Amino acid sequence: MTTAHKAMMAVAMVGALGSACAPTQQAGGAGSSELSGTIAIDGSSTVFPISEAVAEEFQKLYPNVRVT
């Protein structure tokens, strides 16, 4: 598998993980301040830049969640 294929797979997995784990907001309901905890990301150095960018954007939406 080439590096490009690995990168595409990583993006797909991060997207799937994010959509599976992200809470849904209901109209007039729960906000991002209710979500808390820790998410640990692990993987190869080739996907680190992608994981880091996704983690930074996630933490902007959910500041009470620590992503390592």
LOBA-839789 format. One record per residue (C-alpha): residue in three letters; y, x, z. Coordinates in Angstrom, 2 decimals. Example, Ala and Ser with C-alpha at 12.3 -4.5 7.8 and 13.67 -1.06 7.14 Angstrom:
+---------+---------+---------+---------+
: residuo :      yy :      xx :      zz :
+---------+---------+---------+---------+
:     ALA :   -4.50 :   12.30 :    7.80 :
:     SER :   -1.06 :   13.67 :    7.14 :
+---------+---------+---------+---------+
END
This chain:
+---------+---------+---------+---------+
: residuo :      yy :      xx :      zz :
+---------+---------+---------+---------+
:     MET :    0.00 :    0.00 :    0.00 :
:     THR :    3.37 :    1.41 :   -0.96 :
:     THR :    6.37 :    1.73 :    1.32 :
:     ALA :    8.11 :   -1.07 :   -0.58 :
:     HIS :    5.15 :   -3.37 :    0.01 :
:     LYS :    5.12 :   -2.49 :    3.70 :
:     ALA :    8.83 :   -3.21 :    3.98 :
:     MET :    8.43 :   -6.60 :    2.27 :
:     MET :    5.55 :   -7.47 :    4.57 :
:     ALA :    7.62 :   -6.48 :    7.61 :
:     VAL :   10.50 :   -8.69 :    6.50 :
:     ALA :    8.12 :  -11.60 :    5.98 :
:     MET :    6.51 :  -11.08 :    9.40 :
:     VAL :    9.86 :  -10.80 :   11.18 :
:     GLY :   11.04 :  -13.95 :    9.44 :
:     ALA :    7.89 :  -15.82 :   10.37 :
:     LEU :    8.08 :  -14.59 :   13.95 :
:     GLY :   11.73 :  -15.53 :   14.23 :
:     SER :   11.19 :  -19.03 :   12.89 :
:     ALA :    8.10 :  -19.53 :   15.05 :
:     CYS :    9.73 :  -18.31 :   18.26 :
:     ALA :   13.29 :  -19.52 :   17.85 :
:     PRO :   14.05 :  -22.71 :   19.71 :
:     THR :   15.32 :  -25.67 :   17.79 :
:     GLN :   18.65 :  -27.05 :   18.81 :
:     GLN :   18.99 :  -30.78 :   19.11 :
:     ALA :   22.22 :  -32.60 :   18.40 :
:     GLY :   24.19 :  -32.72 :   21.62 :
:     GLY :   21.33 :  -31.00 :   23.39 :
:     ALA :   20.13 :  -27.60 :   24.44 :
:     GLY :   22.27 :  -24.59 :   23.65 :
:     SER :   21.47 :  -20.92 :   23.29 :
:     SER :   22.40 :  -20.19 :   26.90 :
:     GLU :   19.14 :  -21.79 :   28.07 :
:     LEU :   16.94 :  -19.26 :   26.28 :
:     SER :   16.15 :  -16.13 :   28.29 :
:     GLY :   13.51 :  -13.47 :   28.63 :
:     THR :   12.37 :  -10.37 :   26.78 :
:     ILE :   11.00 :   -9.79 :   23.29 :
:     ALA :    9.23 :   -6.49 :   22.63 :
:     ILE :    9.10 :   -5.32 :   19.01 :
:     ASP :    6.66 :   -2.63 :   18.00 :
:     GLY :    5.87 :   -1.12 :   14.65 :
:     SER :    6.13 :    1.83 :   12.37 :
:     SER :    9.28 :    3.84 :   11.82 :
:     THR :    9.59 :    2.40 :    8.33 :
:     VAL :   10.32 :   -1.09 :    9.67 :
:     PHE :   12.55 :    0.07 :   12.52 :
:     PRO :   15.86 :   -0.45 :   10.66 :
:     ILE :   14.84 :   -4.01 :    9.74 :
:     SER :   13.64 :   -4.80 :   13.26 :
:     GLU :   16.82 :   -3.39 :   14.75 :
:     ALA :   19.05 :   -5.47 :   12.46 :
:     VAL :   17.11 :   -8.66 :   13.20 :
:     ALA :   17.21 :   -7.95 :   16.94 :
:     GLU :   20.98 :   -7.43 :   16.88 :
:     GLU :   21.58 :  -10.72 :   15.07 :
:     PHE :   19.15 :  -12.57 :   17.36 :
:     GLN :   20.93 :  -11.24 :   20.45 :
:     LYS :   24.28 :  -12.48 :   19.11 :
:     LEU :   22.82 :  -15.99 :   19.08 :
:     TYR :   20.84 :  -15.64 :   22.31 :
:     PRO :   22.62 :  -13.18 :   24.64 :
:     ASN :   20.30 :  -13.93 :   27.57 :
:     VAL :   17.30 :  -12.59 :   25.65 :
:     ARG :   16.61 :   -8.86 :   25.80 :
:     VAL :   15.06 :   -7.41 :   22.65 :
:     THR :   13.44 :   -3.97 :   22.99 :
+---------+---------+---------+---------+
END
